[in-house]
Amino acid sequence: MYNQSIDSGSGNKYLARLIILKALFSHSRWKPLLSWLIPFLLFLLWEYACRSAWIMPEILPAPSKVFSAAVDLFRDGTLQRDLLVSMSRAAIGWGIGAAVGFSLGLAVGFSIIVGVLLDRTIQMMRAIPFLAMLPLVIVWFGVGEEQKIFMVALGVSFPMYINTTLGIRQIDPKLFELAKVQKLSAFTTIRRIVFPAALPSILTGVRYSLATAWLALVIAETVGASSGIGFLAVDAREFLQTDIIVLTIVIYALIGMSADAVARALERHFLAWHANYAADKS
């Protein structure tokens, strides 16, 4: 009986710890901090491994050295200049690609005939890797700004197209019948029925396209660029400056996280009425 009471007591303590941990992880105040716990511990381990000479600095520099390189580049203005150039290319390319992808998705989703004519061709183009397209794009546009913006726009258009088409095709057909009964124009149907119903899927396309924009830009900026974060990485590779190379990787990661946060904020703002998002909030 004594052993049973000990087992019962330890079991209750274990259960209490689980309840405390669950409450801690589910509390909205602690969630942002806890999400950074593992990256912070990895950075500490990385720094310790470099200082202990477990990792050679020529292979992977310490985070403190990467931070020092960032400070030096910021002081001479190089970091701001290249970051602004890359963000401008990504913004212009994303705007063009999102408009093209949304328009094509709208046309294919609305019309069966347009879908039969275009969908297979677009799906074939979507299956082509970015690197396979790069030589041909260079022949078309050279290695100037047009080539980089085109690569970003091309990459962005596909997730926007797919999610817009999917969102429209998932709309209840009864809504379209209602629009016919009400004799709504095509523009009014899109504005009042199609766009609100397909908005969750469209915003998913926005989220994926933002990530794809940076992926395409990384590839585009490694060829013939004279500015931008990709150029900074290629230039650092020529001089074996591993701290700057790692810095560019960190910058791409931070920009990608920021873009994802913006997309999530848009979803929360525009989909507050949606049942699934309302359930997540509660």
C-alpha positions as CSV (number, residue, x, y, z in Angstrom):
1,M,0.0,0.0,0.0
2,Y,2.9,2.3,0.8
3,N,4.4,1.7,-2.7
4,Q,1.0,2.4,-4.3
5,S,0.7,5.7,-2.5
6,I,4.2,6.7,-3.7
7,D,3.3,5.8,-7.3
8,S,0.1,7.7,-6.9
9,G,1.9,10.7,-5.6
10,S,4.5,10.7,-8.3
11,G,1.8,10.3,-10.9
12,N,-0.1,13.3,-9.6
13,K,3.1,15.4,-9.6
14,Y,3.8,14.3,-13.2
15,L,0.2,15.2,-14.2
16,A,0.5,18.5,-12.5
17,R,3.7,19.3,-14.4
18,L,2.0,18.4,-17.7
19,I,-1.0,20.7,-16.8
20,I,1.4,23.6,-16.0
21,L,3.4,23.1,-19.2
22,K,0.2,22.9,-21.3
23,A,-1.0,26.1,-19.7
24,L,2.3,27.8,-20.3
25,F,2.4,26.8,-24.0
26,S,-1.2,27.7,-24.6
27,H,-1.0,31.1,-23.0
28,S,-1.0,33.8,-25.7
29,R,1.5,36.0,-23.7
30,W,4.2,33.3,-23.7
31,K,3.7,31.8,-27.2
32,P,5.9,34.3,-29.0
33,L,8.8,33.9,-26.5
34,L,8.5,30.1,-26.5
35,S,8.6,29.9,-30.3
36,W,12.1,31.5,-30.2
37,L,13.4,29.2,-27.5
38,I,14.8,26.5,-29.8
39,P,16.5,29.0,-32.2
40,F,18.0,30.8,-29.2
41,L,19.4,27.6,-27.8
42,L,20.8,26.6,-31.2
43,F,22.5,30.0,-31.5
44,L,24.1,29.5,-28.1
45,L,25.2,26.0,-29.0
46,W,26.6,27.3,-32.3
47,E,28.5,30.1,-30.6
48,Y,29.9,27.7,-28.0
49,A,31.0,25.2,-30.6
50,C,32.8,27.9,-32.6
51,R,34.5,29.3,-29.5
52,S,35.6,25.8,-28.4
53,A,37.1,25.2,-31.8
54,W,34.8,22.4,-32.6
55,I,33.9,24.2,-35.8
56,M,36.5,26.0,-37.9
57,P,35.6,29.6,-38.6
58,E,36.5,29.1,-42.3
59,I,33.7,26.6,-42.5
60,L,31.1,28.2,-40.2
61,P,31.8,31.4,-38.4
62,A,30.4,32.2,-34.9
63,P,27.1,34.1,-34.6
64,S,29.1,37.0,-32.9
65,K,31.3,37.2,-36.0
66,V,28.3,37.3,-38.3
67,F,26.8,40.0,-36.2
68,S,30.0,42.0,-36.4
69,A,30.0,41.6,-40.2
70,A,26.5,43.0,-40.2
71,V,27.5,46.0,-38.1
72,D,30.4,46.8,-40.5
73,L,28.2,46.5,-43.6
74,F,25.6,48.7,-42.0
75,R,28.1,51.4,-41.1
76,D,29.4,51.7,-44.6
77,G,25.8,51.6,-46.1
78,T,26.3,48.4,-48.1
79,L,23.7,46.4,-46.2
80,Q,21.0,49.0,-46.5
81,R,21.6,49.6,-50.2
82,D,21.6,45.9,-51.1
83,L,18.6,45.1,-48.9
84,L,16.6,48.0,-50.5
85,V,17.5,46.8,-54.0
86,S,16.5,43.2,-53.3
87,M,13.2,44.3,-51.6
88,S,12.4,46.5,-54.6
89,R,12.9,43.7,-57.0
90,A,10.8,41.3,-54.9
91,A,8.0,43.9,-54.5
92,I,7.8,44.7,-58.2
93,G,8.1,41.1,-59.3
94,W,5.5,40.0,-56.7
95,G,3.0,42.7,-57.8
96,I,3.3,41.7,-61.5
97,G,3.2,37.9,-60.8
98,A,0.3,38.2,-58.3
99,A,-1.8,40.2,-60.8
100,V,-1.1,37.7,-63.6
101,G,-1.7,34.7,-61.5
102,F,-4.9,36.1,-60.0
103,S,-6.2,37.1,-63.4
104,L,-5.5,33.7,-65.0
105,G,-7.0,31.9,-62.0
106,L,-10.1,34.0,-62.2
107,A,-10.5,33.2,-65.9
108,V,-9.8,29.5,-65.6
109,G,-12.0,29.2,-62.5
110,F,-14.9,31.0,-64.1
111,S,-14.8,29.5,-67.6
112,I,-14.6,25.8,-68.4
113,I,-13.5,26.6,-72.0
114,V,-10.7,28.8,-70.8
115,G,-9.7,26.1,-68.3
116,V,-9.5,23.5,-71.0
117,L,-7.4,25.8,-73.2
118,L,-5.0,27.1,-70.5
119,D,-4.8,24.9,-67.4
120,R,-2.7,22.1,-68.9
121,T,-0.1,24.5,-70.3
122,I,0.2,26.4,-67.1
123,Q,0.6,23.2,-65.1
124,M,3.4,22.1,-67.5
125,M,5.1,25.4,-67.0
126,R,4.7,25.2,-63.2
127,A,6.6,21.9,-63.2
128,I,9.7,23.5,-64.7
129,P,12.3,24.3,-62.0
130,F,13.6,27.9,-61.7
131,L,17.2,26.9,-62.5
132,A,16.1,25.2,-65.7
133,M,14.4,28.5,-66.9
134,L,17.3,30.8,-65.9
135,P,19.5,30.3,-69.0
136,L,16.6,31.0,-71.3
137,V,15.5,34.0,-69.3
138,I,19.0,35.4,-69.5
139,V,18.9,35.0,-73.3
140,W,15.6,36.9,-73.4
141,F,16.3,39.7,-71.0
142,G,20.1,39.6,-70.4
143,V,21.3,40.0,-66.8
144,G,19.7,43.3,-66.0
145,E,16.8,44.2,-63.7
146,E,14.2,42.7,-66.2
147,Q,15.6,39.2,-65.8
148,K,15.4,39.3,-62.0
149,I,11.9,40.8,-61.9
150,F,10.7,38.3,-64.5
151,M,12.0,35.4,-62.5
152,V,10.2,36.7,-59.4
153,A,7.0,37.3,-61.3
154,L,7.1,33.9,-62.9
155,G,7.6,32.2,-59.5
156,V,4.8,34.2,-57.9
157,S,2.2,33.7,-60.6
158,F,1.9,29.9,-60.1
159,P,0.8,29.7,-56.4
160,M,-1.5,32.7,-57.0
161,Y,-3.0,31.0,-60.0
162,I,-3.5,27.6,-58.4
163,N,-5.1,28.9,-55.2
164,T,-7.3,31.4,-57.0
165,T,-8.6,28.7,-59.3
166,L,-9.0,26.3,-56.4
167,G,-10.9,28.8,-54.4
168,I,-13.3,29.6,-57.2
169,R,-13.9,25.9,-58.0
170,Q,-14.8,25.2,-54.4
171,I,-17.6,27.8,-54.3
172,D,-21.1,26.3,-53.9
173,P,-22.7,26.2,-57.4
174,K,-26.0,27.3,-55.7
175,L,-24.4,30.7,-55.2
176,F,-23.8,31.1,-59.0
177,E,-27.4,30.0,-59.6
178,L,-28.5,32.7,-57.2
179,A,-26.5,35.3,-59.1
180,K,-28.3,34.2,-62.3
181,V,-31.7,34.5,-60.7
182,Q,-30.8,37.9,-59.3
183,K,-29.5,38.8,-62.8
184,L,-26.2,40.1,-61.4
185,S,-23.5,41.3,-63.8
186,A,-20.2,39.4,-64.1
187,F,-18.4,42.2,-62.1
188,T,-21.0,42.2,-59.4
189,T,-20.9,38.4,-59.2
190,I,-17.1,38.5,-58.7
191,R,-17.3,41.3,-56.1
192,R,-20.2,40.0,-54.0
193,I,-20.0,36.2,-54.4
194,V,-16.7,35.0,-55.9
195,F,-14.2,37.1,-54.2
196,P,-15.5,36.7,-50.6
197,A,-16.0,33.0,-51.0
198,A,-12.6,32.4,-52.6
199,L,-10.8,34.8,-50.3
200,P,-9.4,32.2,-47.9
201,S,-7.8,30.3,-50.7
202,I,-6.6,33.5,-52.4
203,L,-4.8,34.7,-49.2
204,T,-3.2,31.2,-49.0
205,G,-1.8,31.9,-52.4
206,V,-0.6,35.3,-51.3
207,R,1.2,33.6,-48.4
208,Y,2.9,31.0,-50.6
209,S,3.7,33.5,-53.3
210,L,5.6,35.7,-50.9
211,A,7.8,32.8,-49.9
212,T,8.3,31.9,-53.6
213,A,9.2,35.5,-54.5
214,W,12.3,35.3,-52.3
215,L,13.3,31.9,-53.5
216,A,13.2,33.1,-57.1
217,L,15.1,36.2,-56.2
218,V,17.9,34.2,-54.6
219,I,18.4,32.3,-57.8
220,A,18.1,35.4,-60.0
221,E,20.5,37.5,-58.0
222,T,23.3,35.0,-58.2
223,V,23.8,35.7,-61.9
224,G,25.1,38.9,-63.3
225,A,23.9,41.1,-60.4
226,S,25.9,44.2,-59.3
227,S,23.7,44.8,-56.2
228,G,21.3,43.0,-53.9
229,I,21.6,40.5,-51.1
230,G,22.3,37.7,-53.6
231,F,25.2,39.7,-55.1
232,L,26.5,40.3,-51.6
233,A,26.6,36.5,-51.1
234,V,28.3,35.8,-54.4
235,D,30.8,38.6,-53.9
236,A,31.6,37.2,-50.4
237,R,32.1,33.7,-51.8
238,E,34.8,35.0,-54.2
239,F,36.8,36.3,-51.1
240,L,35.9,33.3,-48.9
241,Q,34.0,35.7,-46.4
242,T,31.9,33.0,-44.8
243,D,30.6,35.5,-42.2
244,I,29.0,37.6,-44.9
245,I,27.6,34.5,-46.7
246,V,26.0,33.3,-43.5
247,L,24.7,36.9,-42.9
248,T,22.9,36.8,-46.3
249,I,21.3,33.5,-45.4
250,V,20.1,34.9,-42.1
251,I,18.7,38.0,-43.8
252,Y,16.8,35.9,-46.3
253,A,15.4,33.9,-43.4
254,L,14.3,37.0,-41.5
255,I,12.7,38.5,-44.6
256,G,10.8,35.3,-45.3
257,M,9.5,35.2,-41.7
258,S,8.5,38.9,-41.9
259,A,6.6,38.2,-45.2
260,D,4.9,35.2,-43.6
261,A,3.9,37.4,-40.6
262,V,2.4,40.0,-43.0
263,A,0.4,37.3,-44.8
264,R,-0.9,35.9,-41.5
265,A,-1.9,39.4,-40.4
266,L,-3.8,39.9,-43.7
267,E,-5.6,36.6,-43.1
268,R,-6.6,37.6,-39.6
269,H,-7.8,41.0,-40.8
270,F,-9.8,40.0,-43.8
271,L,-11.0,36.6,-42.6
272,A,-12.2,37.6,-39.1
273,W,-15.8,36.7,-40.3
274,H,-14.7,33.2,-41.4
275,A,-15.7,30.3,-39.2
276,N,-12.4,28.5,-39.2
277,Y,-10.4,31.7,-38.3
278,A,-13.0,32.7,-35.7
279,A,-12.5,29.3,-34.1
280,D,-8.7,29.7,-34.1
281,K,-9.1,33.0,-32.3
282,S,-11.3,31.6,-29.6
